[in-house]
Amino acid sequence: MKKILVVDDNIDILYTLKKGLEYIDDSYEVHIAQNQIEFDEKMNRDTLPDIIFLDIMMPDISGWDLFTKIKENTEWNDIPIVFLTAKTDAFCVGFGKKNANEYIQKPFDIKTIKEKIDTILG
């Protein structure tokens, strides 16, 4: 199983990704978090995710801050990060593409997301 964590404050995005990815590939186990508390709960379990999708614009903590938190933690910093966001300004796109494994703009296509997961995780 490939364990995927999606962090986004939009419940529709979370369930679209969860249901869509689990439907398109039954080897995916998709976990969701709407905020920092849920993120921390998911990350402090026994099994870490194989890949994390982060929204950038969230009310309690930004995706940038979560990205930094992940990269500063020696147990987490090797987990691939994909920004999945509506932010399209040049700075965000440039930073995201340079520092994360992938930068995908919303709206997205489930098949494209699957291709990116399979490419990153092999």
C-alpha positions in Angstrom: 0.0 0.0 0.0 1.1 3.5 -0.7 0.1 5.8 2.2 -0.9 9.3 1.0 -1.6 12.3 3.3 -3.6 15.2 1.9 -3.7 18.4 3.9 -6.2 20.9 2.8 -8.9 23.0 4.6 -11.4 22.4 1.8 -13.4 19.3 2.7 -14.5 18.9 -0.9 -10.9 18.7 -2.2 -10.0 16.2 0.6 -12.8 13.8 -0.3 -12.4 14.3 -4.0 -8.8 13.2 -3.7 -9.5 10.5 -1.2 -12.3 8.8 -3.1 -10.8 9.5 -6.5 -7.4 8.1 -5.8 -8.6 5.1 -3.9 -11.0 4.3 -6.7 -8.3 4.7 -9.5 -5.7 2.6 -7.6 -6.6 0.2 -4.8 -3.0 0.2 -3.6 -3.5 3.8 -2.3 -4.4 4.4 1.3 -5.4 8.1 1.4 -5.5 9.9 4.8 -6.8 13.5 5.1 -6.1 16.4 7.5 -8.0 19.7 7.5 -5.7 21.6 9.9 -2.5 21.5 11.8 -4.0 19.5 14.7 -5.1 16.7 12.4 -1.8 16.9 10.5 0.1 16.4 13.8 -2.1 13.5 14.7 -1.5 11.8 11.4 2.3 12.4 11.5 2.7 11.1 15.0 1.4 7.7 14.3 3.5 4.6 13.8 3.4 4.6 10.0 4.4 7.8 8.2 2.9 8.6 4.8 4.9 7.8 1.7 3.9 11.2 0.1 2.2 14.4 1.4 0.0 16.8 -0.6 -0.1 20.3 0.9 -2.5 23.2 0.1 -0.7 26.5 0.6 -3.6 28.7 1.7 -5.1 27.4 4.9 -6.5 29.5 7.8 -4.6 28.0 10.8 -1.2 27.3 9.2 0.0 27.8 5.7 1.3 25.0 3.5 4.7 26.9 3.5 4.9 26.6 7.3 3.9 22.9 7.2 6.5 22.3 4.5 9.2 23.9 6.8 8.0 21.9 9.7 8.3 18.7 7.7 11.8 19.5 6.3 13.1 20.5 9.8 12.0 17.1 11.3 14.7 14.5 10.8 12.1 11.7 10.8 9.9 13.4 8.2 12.3 15.3 5.9 12.7 12.6 3.3 8.9 12.3 2.7 8.1 13.7 -0.8 6.0 16.9 -0.8 3.6 18.0 -3.5 2.0 21.4 -3.3 -1.6 21.2 -4.6 -2.9 24.8 -4.6 -4.8 27.5 -6.3 -1.8 29.9 -5.8 -0.5 30.8 -9.3 1.7 33.8 -8.7 5.3 33.5 -10.0 6.9 33.5 -6.5 4.7 30.6 -5.2 5.1 28.6 -8.4 8.9 29.2 -8.5 9.4 28.4 -4.8 7.2 25.3 -5.0 8.8 23.9 -8.0 12.3 24.5 -6.6 11.7 23.2 -3.1 9.0 20.5 -3.3 8.9 17.4 -5.4 6.0 18.8 -7.5 3.7 21.8 -7.7 0.2 21.2 -9.0 -2.3 23.9 -9.6 -6.0 23.6 -8.8 -8.3 22.6 -10.5 -6.6 19.2 -11.0 -7.3 16.0 -12.7 -7.2 12.7 -10.7 -5.3 10.9 -13.5 -2.6 13.6 -13.4 -2.3 13.3 -9.6 -1.9 9.5 -10.0 0.8 9.9 -12.6 2.7 12.3 -10.3 2.4 9.9 -7.3 3.6 7.0 -9.4 6.5 9.0 -10.8 7.6 10.2 -7.4 7.2 6.9 -5.6 8.2 4.7 -8.4 
